[in-house]
Amino acid sequence: MTTENELEKEGEIAADFIEEFLDLADLDGDLEIEFKQERVYLTVDSEGESNLGKVSDPETVNAIQEITRLAVQSKTGEMSRLILDIAGSRDAKAKQLRILLRRPSQSSRRRTRSST
């Protein structure tokens, strides 16, 4: 079980890492930290025009999330379970998964119809 202080420390380390990443990549974004279900949720978004789209692909965000988890682990010695969302990447990933889930059911319906 993760304590509130441990989550806050994890969140601070992760936020510092992401802010430095954004600066190095010359990306504009606002960072929001939430604590839910014993996890740190980091959201990077911006109002109006932004260049966050350069890194908002779900696979890219997943890679950044893993690197951030490693950065937190190197500072705390504990594995991190943080969740990262950049410019709606979690919604985009959910949409991709819904599309994938529909494909097998549609093809199995076609096979059922053709065999009758």
Buried (B, 14 or more C-beta within 10 A) or exposed (E): EBEEEBBEBBBBBBBBBBEEBBEEEEBEBEBEBEBEEEBBBBBBBEEEEBBBEEBBBBEEBEEBBEBBBEBBBEBEEEEBBBBBBBBBBBEBBEEEEEEEEEEEEEEEEEEEEEEE
